[in-house]
């Protein structure tokens, strides 16, 4: 069975559906990139991003929506 072993991910078409202080929830497309930076697959995901005390944003949860 072949499995993708990509080199990176690019987020696009980001839509924030709800936002309260410190938390954003929405959906986006994650584009898997090969070692040359060329797209090799796309996944539609829901996401939750949290803001840390220093203002840094981190992905808390990402869930594939195409499964």
N, C-alpha and C positions, 0 to 999 in steps of 0.2 A: 504494500500500500504506500503510495507516494504521499509525502507530507510537506507542506510549505515550510521552508527554512529561510524566510525573508530577512532583509537587512534593516527594514524600517517601516514606519507607518506614517501616513499623512492623513490628517482629519480635514474633512470638507463638508459643506452643506450643513453646518452646525445650526441647530434650532434650539433655543432655550424656551422651554414650555412653562416653567415655574421657577421663581427665584425668591428666596427669603434671605435675610442677612446670613452670610456664610455658606449657603447651599444653592446650587443651580441644578436643575433637572431638565433633560431634553433628549434629543436624538441627533445622530450624525451619521455620516458615512466614513468608515475607516478604510483607507486604500493601502493595501500591503505593497511594499516596494522591494525590488530585488537589489542586489549589491550595486547596480548601476543607477539606482533611483527610479527605475521604470516600474509602472504599476503592473502587478501580477494577480490582483484580485481585490474585490471590494466587499465589505461587510456593512450592513446597516445595524447600528447599535443604539440602545438607550444608554444614557449616562447619568451619573451623579457626581458633581464636582464640589469639593468643600474648600473653603478658604481658611488657612491656618492663621494663627495669631499674628505672624509676621507678614501677612498679606499674600503668601504663596498659595497658589491653587494646586490641588492634587485631585486626581481621579480617585474617587472612593469606590465606585461600582460602574462596571460597563457590562451590558447584557446583549448578546446577539439577538436580533429580532427576526432573522431569516431562518432560524432553525425550526 
